């Protein structure tokens, strides 16, 4: 976004020890047998009988009950099981007559999830005749990264008491060498210790900045107006708000939506919550210029606009999700001033969408009555009623379906309680999730969420995740002095009202483990004044697990460096996990606001993708000192990319990349053999030194599997120029008329 007041025509824009248990029964020697399950059954029967005898001989008085292991009855997994009757759960059920046994090979493991960090004391192994000669006891806080707490190559079988110290949630027996020709077999795997602290409660109220209405609530319009007065021009303020409407019909409302404001219905379908009125974004605060209408959202509502057309004049970081507009939708401000970029998903617009002055836009998995015109880059995937591909003129790029999508989780109100609905994954989707009834997915009670409120510490938030809770951030600004670790599979991290996380002392704000199905949605990460190496990491370095069936999603998650104050980060977002879906993000090194300058808010790289099979649907990345996007993973795909190179480069030398003039906005590494992109644009506006030349907007290896469709570069008002579009292909931008240079397909 260009600094205030410096917009050329149609120019965008502008980030306890326990008592020892009773002795175990001695292993019962058994000969080799053709049917090992029969052998094991005899052994189990004898062991059960022996256990009963020992219990019968125990003194009737003066006995002390043994402590219950922390592992008893907890979730447990194993590398293998010998047969259905020897499941992993039998090793933690407290029954000496049941057991787990593995396949007949080395390097088998049994792992228990204690449910919360636990200060460990010891592990008791109660072996059947088939025991381990060499094994390790390993500990983890996240189920991914393991440390060895004990190791032996002289295991004796029988009952072994292994001293273990440290705090962990996950404990694993890693068998290395078997003592017999059979597998590993345990009557019981008992972990002893004390929990790491009090249990955090789930659920609770949503705080003062979540405004919940039902149709009988008095003063709804007055509250909407009050918050809008606070938020209309508060581009870098600290106010955060969410308006939530319970299912029903609301009459005569005009909800004007300002900065850091979310409006949403609480039904399972948009039509459950109807507003006879408008949800409006305009640009009166900025003299009719909508290119700075960022950081807001409208979700899950049906609208009957008063005039027949609803106005939603926004630019980046302003999502329009799961909406039903029973009329038209106007994407430009009053007076048809400038607007620059936006996003629609899972929505139905009965009438026509008036694009007007919108320079670029992405619409996904929706149904529309029509689209009015193009400016630079309008992209559609899975949209019923979308115009056909006609790039470069009109500038439409259309995919019949979206390869993979899974909608953003959202809050609902059902049966007198709040829940979060987590929509199911779709493949080759077209149209909305709700057109044929209730969408597919899972409703999760709020009691399974830790409701995060301003003042919560990173340690407490991490403890909630370790305890097994999801996270719901209420509207506010959160400083974290350590990384938020999201290491549990299927964890939802959902923000309301553009909740904002600021890392202190140069830490990484959030890191996701290499686990299935994490969902990050609806929050902003703001860089702190001390440089962070990264702001968001999805998966650890070297992540290699297959998440195709249940990918991690990053949706309406925005990263900002500067603008609200001094901020620095070397690389904003790093995606290491395979199969990740980035569904609408704006990663922004600020070009205006506070703490802005070539070195003041230094941020060399925007998004780096190392994982394979990563899909980006709606990728907005702008103004980084070097590469905005770098892609190293195989089989990556991007549907819609919007970029501006950094405005504030002081001179040509500041952006020189070896022998190359400038850093590409989007670079695919030479090692990559397969990659594809549709509808990608990069713009330059070098307002400090307009003589700067940029060699190209895009850089990619020339290989059969690397393909791009509908590429463009634009020089805004002649402030700097591109020599080519991609590599050395595409005509240079020229003059001051802001005319795109295009490449229909590459190679």
C-alpha positions in Angstrom: 0.0 0.0 0.0 1.3 3.4 -0.9 2.0 5.9 1.9 -1.0 8.2 2.6 -1.9 10.5 -0.2 0.6 9.1 -2.8 -1.5 6.9 -5.0 -1.1 7.2 -8.7 -4.3 6.4 -10.6 -5.6 2.9 -9.9 -2.5 2.2 -7.7 -2.6 -0.2 -4.9 -1.8 0.5 -1.7 -0.2 1.7 -0.1 2.2 -7.8 8.2 6.1 -38.2 43.6 7.3 -41.3 44.0 4.8 -44.0 44.6 4.9 -47.2 46.8 6.3 -50.1 45.0 3.6 -52.3 43.4 3.1 -55.9 44.2 5.6 -58.3 42.5 4.7 -59.4 39.0 4.2 -63.0 38.2 7.3 -64.8 36.9 7.3 -65.4 33.1 6.0 -68.8 32.3 8.5 -70.8 30.1 6.8 -72.1 26.9 8.1 -74.0 24.0 8.0 -72.7 20.5 4.7 -73.4 18.9 3.3 -73.2 15.4 0.5 -71.0 16.8 2.0 -68.4 19.0 -1.3 -66.9 20.0 -2.2 -70.2 21.6 1.1 -70.2 23.5 0.4 -66.7 24.6 -3.1 -67.6 25.7 -1.8 -70.4 28.0 0.8 -68.1 29.4 -1.9 -65.5 30.1 -4.1 -68.0 31.9 -1.2 -69.3 34.1 -0.2 -65.7 34.9 -3.7 -64.7 35.8 -4.0 -67.7 38.1 -0.6 -66.9 39.7 -1.6 -63.3 40.2 -4.8 -64.5 41.9 -2.8 -66.7 44.2 -0.5 -63.9 45.2 -3.4 -61.6 45.9 -5.0 -64.3 48.0 -1.8 -64.8 50.1 -1.5 -61.0 50.7 -2.0 -60.0 54.4 -5.6 -58.9 55.1 -4.5 -56.1 57.4 -1.7 -53.5 57.3 -1.5 -53.5 53.5 -1.0 -50.2 51.6 -2.8 -49.7 48.3 -0.4 -49.2 45.4 -0.5 -45.8 43.7 -2.3 -45.8 40.3 0.2 -45.2 37.5 -0.1 -42.0 35.6 -0.3 -44.1 32.4 -3.2 -46.2 33.5 -6.1 -45.9 31.0 -4.4 -43.2 29.0 -4.3 -43.1 25.2 -1.6 -45.5 23.9 -0.3 -46.4 20.5 2.2 -48.9 19.2 4.3 -49.6 16.1 2.5 -52.9 15.7 0.4 -55.6 17.4 0.7 -59.3 17.1 -3.0 -60.0 16.9 -6.3 -58.3 17.9 -6.2 -59.9 21.4 -2.9 -58.2 22.2 -3.7 -54.5 21.6 -1.6 -51.7 22.9 -4.3 -50.6 25.3 -3.9 -53.8 27.3 -0.5 -52.6 28.5 -2.0 -49.7 30.4 -5.3 -51.2 31.6 -4.0 -52.2 35.1 -4.9 -55.9 34.4 -2.0 -58.4 34.8 -4.0 -60.9 32.7 -3.9 -58.8 29.5 -0.9 -57.7 27.5 0.4 -56.0 24.4 2.6 -57.9 22.0 4.3 -56.7 18.9 5.2 -58.1 15.5 8.1 -60.6 15.5 10.8 -58.1 14.6 13.1 -55.5 16.3 12.6 -51.8 16.6 9.1 -51.9 17.8 7.6 -49.3 20.2 4.8 -48.6 22.6 3.9 -45.0 23.4 1.5 -43.5 26.0 0.1 -40.0 26.2 -0.2 -38.9 29.8 -2.5 -36.0 28.8 -0.5 -33.3 30.5 3.2 -32.6 31.4 4.1 -34.9 34.2 7.2 -34.9 36.5 8.4 -38.5 36.1 9.7 -40.8 38.8 10.1 -44.2 37.3 8.7 -46.7 34.7 7.7 -50.2 35.6 8.0 -52.8 32.9 6.2 -56.1 33.5 7.4 -58.4 30.8 5.9 -61.6 29.5 8.3 -64.3 28.5 9.0 -62.4 25.3 11.0 -59.4 26.5 13.6 -56.9 25.3 17.3 -57.4 25.7 18.0 -53.9 24.5 15.6 -51.0 24.8 15.3 -47.3 25.6 12.8 -45.2 27.5 12.2 -42.0 25.6 10.4 -38.8 26.6 8.6 -36.0 24.7 6.6 -32.9 25.4 5.0 -32.9 22.0 4.9 -36.4 20.7 7.3 -35.5 17.9 10.7 -34.6 19.4 12.1 -37.4 21.7 15.0 -37.6 24.2 16.4 -40.8 25.7 15.9 -41.0 29.5 17.2 -44.5 29.9 18.9 -47.2 27.8 20.1 -50.7 28.3 21.5 -53.6 26.4 21.2 -56.1 29.3 17.5 -56.2 29.9 16.6 -59.1 32.3 12.9 -59.5 31.6 10.4 -60.1 34.4 9.7 -56.9 36.3 12.1 -54.1 35.7 11.9 -50.8 37.6 13.6 -48.1 35.6 14.4 -44.8 37.3 13.4 -41.9 35.0 13.6 -38.2 35.7 12.3 -35.2 33.7 9.0 -33.8 32.7 7.1 -35.1 29.7 3.6 -35.7 28.4 4.6 -38.7 26.2 6.6 -41.7 27.3 7.8 -44.4 24.9 9.3 -47.8 25.2 11.6 -48.2 22.2 12.5 -51.9 21.7 15.9 -52.4 20.1 16.8 -56.1 20.4 14.5 -58.9 21.3 15.5 -61.6 23.8 13.5 -64.3 22.0 12.3 -65.2 18.5 8.9 -63.6 19.3 8.1 -59.9 19.5 8.0 -57.7 22.6 5.3 -58.5 25.1 4.3 -56.5 28.2 1.7 -57.3 30.7 1.9 -53.7 31.9 3.7 -50.5 31.0 3.4 -48.4 34.1 4.6 -44.8 34.2 4.8 -43.1 37.7 5.0 -39.4 38.5 3.1 -36.3 39.5 1.3 -34.0 37.1 3.0 -30.8 36.1 0.5 -28.4 37.6 -3.2 -27.6 38.0 -5.6 -28.5 35.2 -6.7 -25.5 33.2 -10.5 -25.1 32.7 -12.1 -25.2 29.2 -14.9 -22.9 28.1 -16.0 -19.8 30.0 -17.2 -16.3 28.9 -15.7 -14.6 25.8 -14.8 -11.3 27.4 -16.0 -7.7 27.0 -15.1 -7.2 23.4 -17.2 -10.1 22.1 -20.7 -8.6 21.6 -23.3 -11.4 21.4 -26.8 -10.5 20.1 -30.1 -12.3 19.6 -33.1 -10.8 17.8 -34.5 -9.4 21.1 -31.3 -7.7 22.2 -32.0 -3.9 22.6 -29.6 -1.3 21.1 -27.9 -3.5 18.5 -27.5 -0.6 16.0 -26.2 1.7 18.8 -23.5 -0.8 19.8 -22.5 -1.3 16.1 -22.2 2.5 15.6 -20.3 3.0 18.9 -17.6 0.4 17.9 -17.4 1.7 14.3 -16.7 5.2 15.6 -13.7 3.7 17.6 -12.5 1.5 14.8 -13.2 3.3 11.5 -9.8 4.9 11.2 -7.9 3.0 13.9 -5.6 1.4 11.4 -2.8 0.6 13.9 -4.8 0.9 17.2 -5.2 -1.7 19.9 -9.0 -2.1 19.9 -10.3 -5.5 18.8 -14.0 -6.5 18.5 -16.3 -9.3 17.4 -20.0 -9.1 16.8 -21.7 -12.4 17.0 -25.4 -12.9 16.0 -27.3 -15.9 17.3 -29.6 -17.6 14.7 -32.7 -15.6 13.9 -33.8 -12.5 11.9 -32.5 -9.0 12.5 -34.3 -6.0 10.9 -33.1 -2.6 9.8 -29.4 -2.9 10.6 -26.4 -1.3 8.9 -23.3 -2.8 10.4 -20.4 -0.7 9.3 -17.2 -2.7 9.8 -14.0 -0.9 10.8 -10.4 -2.1 11.6 -10.0 -5.3 13.7 -13.7 -6.0 13.7 -15.4 -9.3 12.9 -19.1 -9.8 12.3 -20.4 -13.3 12.2 -23.5 -15.4 12.5 -23.7 -18.3 14.9 -25.7 -20.8 12.9 -24.4 -23.8 11.0 -25.4 -22.2 7.8 -25.5 -18.6 6.7 -29.3 -18.6 6.2 -29.7 -19.5 9.9 -28.9 -15.8 10.7 -30.5 -13.2 8.5 -30.0 -9.5 8.5 -32.5 -7.4 6.7 -29.9 -4.7 6.1 -26.3 -4.3 5.2 -22.8 -5.2 6.4 -20.8 -2.3 5.0 -17.2 -1.3 4.4 -16.6 2.1 2.7 -13.7 4.5 2.7 -15.1 7.8 3.9 -12.3 7.9 6.6 -9.7 8.0 3.8 -11.3 10.3 1.3 -12.9 7.6 -0.8 -9.7 5.5 -1.1 -10.2 1.9 0.0 -6.7 0.7 -0.5 -6.0 0.7 3.2 -9.2 -1.0 4.4 -7.4 -4.0 6.0 -7.9 -6.4 8.9 -11.7 -7.1 9.2 -14.1 -9.9 8.3 -17.7 -10.9 7.6 -18.8 -14.5 8.1 -21.8 -16.8 8.1 -24.6 -14.4 7.6 -27.4 -13.9 5.1 -28.0 -10.3 4.0 -31.0 -8.7 2.3 -29.4 -5.4 1.4 -31.6 -2.3 1.7 -30.8 -1.0 -1.8 -30.4 -4.5 -3.3 -26.6 -4.3 -3.3 -24.3 -4.6 -0.3 -21.0 -2.6 -0.3 -17.7 -4.4 0.7 -14.9 -2.1 -0.4 -11.8 -3.6 1.1 -8.2 -4.5 0.3 -5.9 -7.1 1.9 -6.7 -9.1 5.0 -10.4 -8.7 4.8 -12.2 -12.0 4.3 -15.8 -12.5 3.2 -16.6 -16.1 4.1 -19.7 -18.3 4.2 -21.9 -15.3 3.3 -25.2 -15.3 1.4 -26.0 -12.0 -0.2 -29.6 -12.0 -1.5 -28.8 -9.3 -4.0 -25.6 -7.8 -5.5 -22.2 -7.1 -4.0 -20.2 -3.9 -4.8 -16.5 -4.2 -4.2 -15.6 -0.5 -4.7 -16.0 2.5 -2.3 -18.6 5.2 -2.8 -17.5 7.3 -5.7 -15.7 4.3 -7.3 -12.4 5.2 -5.8 -9.4 2.9 -5.6 -9.5 -0.6 -4.0 -6.9 -3.2 -4.1 -7.5 -6.9 -3.3 -9.8 -9.1 -1.4 -11.0 -12.6 -0.9 -14.4 -14.5 -1.0 -14.9 -18.1 0.0 -17.8 -20.5 0.5 -20.3 -17.8 -0.3 -23.3 -17.2 -2.5 -24.1 -13.9 -4.1 -27.5 -14.1 -5.8 -26.9 -11.0 -8.0 -23.9 -9.6 -9.8 -20.6 -8.8 -8.1 -19.5 -5.3 -9.2 -15.7 -5.5 -9.3 -15.4 -1.9 -10.6 -12.0 -0.5 -9.4 -10.8 -3.6 -7.6 -7.4 -4.2 -9.0 -7.1 -7.9 -7.9 -9.4 -10.4 -6.3 -9.7 -14.1 -5.5 -13.0 -16.0 -5.1 -13.0 -19.7 -4.1 -15.7 -22.4 -3.8 -18.7 -20.1 -4.2 -21.7 -19.4 -6.3 -22.3 -15.9 -8.0 -24.8 -14.4 -10.2 -22.2 -12.7 -12.4 -19.0 -10.6 -12.4 -18.8 -7.1 -13.8 -15.3 -6.4 -15.1 -11.6 -6.9 -14.6 -8.8 -4.5 -13.8 -5.5 -6.5 -13.4 -6.0 -9.9 -11.9 -9.3 -11.6 -11.0 -9.0 -15.3 -10.2 -11.7 -17.9 -9.5 -11.5 -21.5 -8.4 -14.6 -23.8 -7.8 -17.0 -20.9 -8.4 -20.4 -21.5 -10.0 -21.2 -18.5 -12.3 -17.6 -17.3 -12.7 -16.5 -15.9 -16.0 -14.4 -18.2 -18.2 -10.6 -17.8 -18.4 -9.8 -15.0 -20.9 -6.5 -13.7 -19.6 -4.9 -11.3 -20.6 -8.1 -9.5 -21.6 -10.4 -9.5 -19.8 -8.0 -10.5 -17.0 -9.9 -13.5 -15.7 -8.3 -16.8 -14.7 -10.7 -19.5 -13.8 -10.3 -23.1 -12.5 -13.4 -25.2 -12.6 -12.6 -26.7 -9.1 -10.3 -26.1 -6.2 -7.9 -29.1 -5.8 -8.1 -29.3 -2.0 -10.0 -27.1 0.4 -11.2 -27.2 4.0 -13.1 -24.2 5.3 -12.1 -22.2 8.3 -13.5 -23.3 11.7 -16.2 -21.0 13.0 -18.1 -20.4 16.3 -21.7 -21.6 16.5 -24.4 -21.4 19.2 -26.4 -24.6 19.5 -28.6 -26.0 22.3 -27.8 -23.1 24.6 -24.0 -23.4 24.3 -21.1 -22.2 22.1 -19.4 -24.7 19.9 -16.7 -24.5 17.2 -17.6 -26.2 13.9 -14.6 -27.7 12.1 -15.6 -28.3 8.4 -14.5 -31.4 6.6 -11.9 -31.5 3.8 -13.1 -31.4 0.2 -11.3 -32.5 -2.9 -12.0 -30.9 -6.3 -14.6 -28.7 -4.7 -17.1 -26.5 -6.5 -19.7 -24.3 -4.9 -20.4 -23.8 -1.2 -20.3 -26.4 1.6 -23.8 -25.5 2.7 -25.8 -25.4 -0.5 -27.4 -28.8 0.1 -27.9 -28.6 3.8 -25.8 -28.8 6.9 -22.1 -28.8 6.0 -20.0 -31.8 6.7 -17.7 -31.6 9.7 -17.4 -31.8 13.5 -19.0 -29.7 16.2 -16.7 -29.3 19.2 -18.0 -27.9 22.5 -16.4 -24.8 23.9 -15.5 -26.7 27.0 -12.8 -28.4 24.9 -11.2 -25.0 24.3 -9.0 -22.9 26.5 -10.5 -19.4 26.1 -7.5 -17.1 26.0 -7.9 -13.6 27.3 -5.5 -10.7 27.4 -2.9 -11.2 30.1 -2.6 -15.0 29.5 1.1 -16.0 29.4 2.7 -18.2 26.8 3.5 -20.8 29.5 -0.2 -21.0 30.3 -1.3 -21.2 26.7 1.3 -24.0 26.0 0.1 -25.9 29.1 -3.5 -25.7 27.8 -2.4 -27.3 24.5 -0.3 -29.9 26.3 -3.4 -30.7 28.4 -5.4 -31.4 25.2 -7.4 -28.2 24.9 -7.9 -26.3 21.7 -7.3 -22.5 21.8 -9.9 -19.7 21.3 -8.2 -16.3 21.4 -10.7 -13.5 22.4 -10.2 -10.1 20.9 -7.1 -8.4 22.2 -3.3 -8.0 21.9 -1.1 -10.8 23.4 2.6 -10.5 24.1 4.4 -13.9 24.3 7.8 -14.3 25.8 8.3 -17.8 24.5 7.1 -19.7 21.4 3.5 -21.0 21.4 4.0 -24.7 20.6 1.1 -26.3 18.8 2.3 -29.9 18.8 -0.8 -31.9 19.3 -2.6 -33.3 16.2 -6.0 -31.8 15.2 -5.5 -28.7 17.5 -7.6 -25.7 16.5 -6.2 -22.2 17.2 -9.0 -19.8 16.4 -8.9 -16.0 16.9 -11.9 -13.7 17.3 -11.8 -10.0 16.3 -8.3 -10.2 14.7 -6.7 -11.2 18.0 -3.0 -10.2 17.8 0.1 -12.0 19.0 3.4 -10.1 19.5 6.6 -12.0 20.2 8.9 -10.4 22.8 12.7 -10.6 22.9 13.0 -12.0 19.4 11.2 -15.4 19.9 9.3 -17.1 17.2 5.6 -16.4 17.9 4.1 -19.8 17.0 5.4 -23.2 15.9 3.4 -26.1 14.7 4.6 -29.7 15.1 4.8 -32.2 12.2 1.4 -33.6 13.1 -1.9 -34.0 11.4 -4.8 -31.6 11.1 -3.8 -28.5 13.0 -6.0 -25.5 12.1 -4.7 -22.0 12.5 -7.4 -19.3 11.8 -8.4 -15.7 12.3 -5.4 -14.0 14.0 -2.6 -11.5 13.4 1.0 -11.9 14.3 2.8 -8.6 14.8 6.6 -8.6 14.8 8.3 -7.2 17.9 11.1 -4.7 18.0 13.8 -7.4 18.6 14.4 -9.4 15.4 12.7 -12.8 15.3 14.2 -15.4 13.0 10.7 -16.4 12.1 7.2 -15.4 13.1 5.3 -18.6 12.2 6.7 -22.1 11.5 4.5 -24.9 10.3 6.4 -28.1 11.0 10.0 -28.4 12.2 13.0 -28.3 9.8 13.2 -31.6 8.0 9.5 -32.5 8.5 8.6 -35.5 6.4 5.4 -37.0 7.7 2.5 -37.5 5.2 -0.5 -35.3 6.0 -2.4 -35.7 2.8 -5.5 -37.2 4.5 -5.6 -34.6 7.2 -3.5 -31.5 6.4 -2.7 -28.5 8.5 -4.5 -25.3 7.4 -3.5 -21.6 7.8 -6.6 -19.4 7.1 -7.1 -15.7 7.6 -3.7 -15.6 9.5 -1.9 -12.4 8.8 1.7 -11.4 9.6 2.9 -7.9 9.9 6.3 -6.3 10.3 6.1 -2.6 11.3 3.3 -0.2 10.9 1.9 -0.5 14.4 5.5 0.1 15.7 9.0 -1.0 15.1 9.2 -4.7 14.2 11.7 -7.0 12.6 11.8 -10.6 11.4 14.2 -12.4 9.1 11.6 -14.7 7.6 8.0 -14.3 8.4 6.4 -17.7 7.6 8.2 -21.0 7.1 6.2 -24.0 5.9 8.1 -27.3 6.5 5.2 -29.7 6.8 4.0 -31.6 3.7 0.5 -31.1 2.4 -0.1 -27.8 4.3 -2.9 -25.5 2.9 -2.4 -21.8 3.1 -5.8 -20.4 2.5 -5.8 -16.6 2.5 -3.0 -14.9 4.2 -1.5 -11.4 4.0 2.2 -11.3 4.9 3.2 -7.6 5.0 6.3 -5.6 5.6 4.7 -2.3 6.3 5.1 0.6 3.9 3.4 3.1 6.1 2.6 3.7 9.8 5.1 3.8 12.6 8.4 2.0 12.7 8.8 2.0 8.9 12.1 2.3 7.0 14.4 0.2 4.8 16.4 -0.9 7.9 13.9 0.1 10.6 11.4 -2.7 9.9 13.9 -5.0 8.2 12.4 -8.2 6.9 14.3 -10.1 4.2 11.9 -12.9 3.4 8.1 -13.2 3.4 7.1 -16.9 2.9 9.5 -19.8 2.5 8.0 -23.2 1.6 10.1 -26.3 2.2 7.3 -28.9 2.5 6.1 -31.0 -0.4 2.6 -30.8 -1.8 1.8 -27.5 -0.3 -1.2 -25.6 -1.7 -1.7 -21.8 -1.4 -5.2 -20.4 -2.2 -5.1 -16.7 -1.9 -1.4 -15.7 -1.2 -0.8 -12.0 -0.5 2.9 -11.2 0.3 4.3 -7.7 0.0 7.3 -5.3 0.4 10.1 -7.6 1.7 13.7 -6.5 1.5 14.7 -9.6 -0.6 12.5 -12.5 -1.8 8.8 -12.2 -1.0 8.1 -15.9 -1.6 10.7 -18.7 -2.0 9.5 -22.3 -2.8 11.8 -25.3 -2.3 9.2 -28.1 -1.9 8.0 -30.3 -4.7 4.6 -30.3 -6.2 3.7 -26.9 -4.8 0.7 -25.1 -6.2 -0.5 -21.4 -5.9 -3.9 -20.2 -7.0 -3.8 -16.4 -6.9 -0.7 -14.4 -5.8 -0.7 -10.7 -5.1 2.6 -8.8 -4.5 4.2 -5.4 -4.3 7.9 -5.0 -4.2 9.2 -2.8 -1.3 8.5 0.8 -2.0 11.3 2.2 0.1 14.5 0.7 -1.5 16.9 3.7 -1.3 18.7 2.9 -4.6 19.5 0.2 -7.1 22.4 -1.1 -5.1 20.2 -1.8 -2.1 18.2 -4.4 -4.0 21.0 -5.8 -6.1 21.0 -9.7 -6.1 24.5 -10.5 -7.3 24.4 -10.0 -11.0 20.6 -9.8 -11.0 18.7 -6.5 -10.6 16.4 -7.1 -7.6 14.9 -10.1 -5.9 12.0 -11.9 -7.6 8.6 -11.6 -5.9 8.1 -15.3 -6.3 11.0 -17.7 -6.8 10.9 -21.4 -7.4 14.2 -23.0 -6.5 16.3 -24.6 -9.3 16.1 -27.9 -7.5 12.3 -28.1 -7.9 11.0 -30.3 -10.7 7.2 -29.9 -10.3 5.3 -26.7 -9.5 2.3 -24.8 -10.8 0.7 -21.4 -10.4 -2.4 -19.6 -11.7 -3.1 -15.9 -11.6 0.1 -14.3 -10.2 0.9 -10.6 -10.2 3.7 -8.4 -8.9 3.8 -4.6 -8.9 6.6 -2.1 -8.3 6.3 1.4 -6.9 9.8 2.5 -6.0 8.9 5.9 -4.7 12.3 6.7 -3.1 14.3 6.1 -6.3 12.0 5.8 -9.3 14.9 4.9 -11.6 15.2 1.4 -10.0 15.0 -1.5 -12.5 13.7 -4.9 -11.4 14.9 -7.8 -13.6 11.7 -9.8 -13.3 8.8 -10.4 -11.0 9.1 -14.2 -11.1 12.0 -16.7 -11.3 11.6 -20.4 -11.9 13.6 -23.3 -13.4 12.8 -24.2 -17.0 11.5 -27.7 -16.6 8.5 -29.6 -18.0 6.9 -29.9 -14.6 7.2 -26.2 -13.7 4.2 -24.3 -15.1 2.6 -20.9 -14.6 -0.6 -19.5 -16.0 -1.7 -15.8 -16.2 1.3 -13.9 -15.0 1.7 -10.1 -14.9 3.9 -7.3 -13.7 2.9 -3.7 -13.3 4.8 -0.5 -12.8 2.7 1.9 -10.8 2.9 5.3 -12.4 6.3 4.6 -13.8 8.0 4.5 -10.4 10.5 1.8 -11.2 10.2 -0.8 -13.9 10.3 -4.5 -14.5 12.6 -5.7 -17.4 10.6 -9.0 -17.7 7.7 -10.9 -16.2 9.4 -14.3 -15.5 13.0 -15.1 -16.0 13.9 -13.3 -19.3 10.4 -13.7 -20.7 7.8 -11.0 -21.1 8.0 -7.4 -22.2 9.3 -4.7 -19.9 6.9 -2.4 -18.3 7.1 1.1 -19.7 6.0 4.7 -19.3 3.8 6.0 -16.5 0.4 4.7 -17.6 0.3 1.7 -15.2 -0.3 -0.9 -18.0 0.5 -4.5 -17.1 3.0 -6.7 -18.9 1.6 -10.2 -19.2 2.6 -13.8 -19.9 -0.3 -16.2 -20.6 1.7 -19.4 -19.9 5.2 -20.5 -18.9 7.2 -22.2 -20.2 
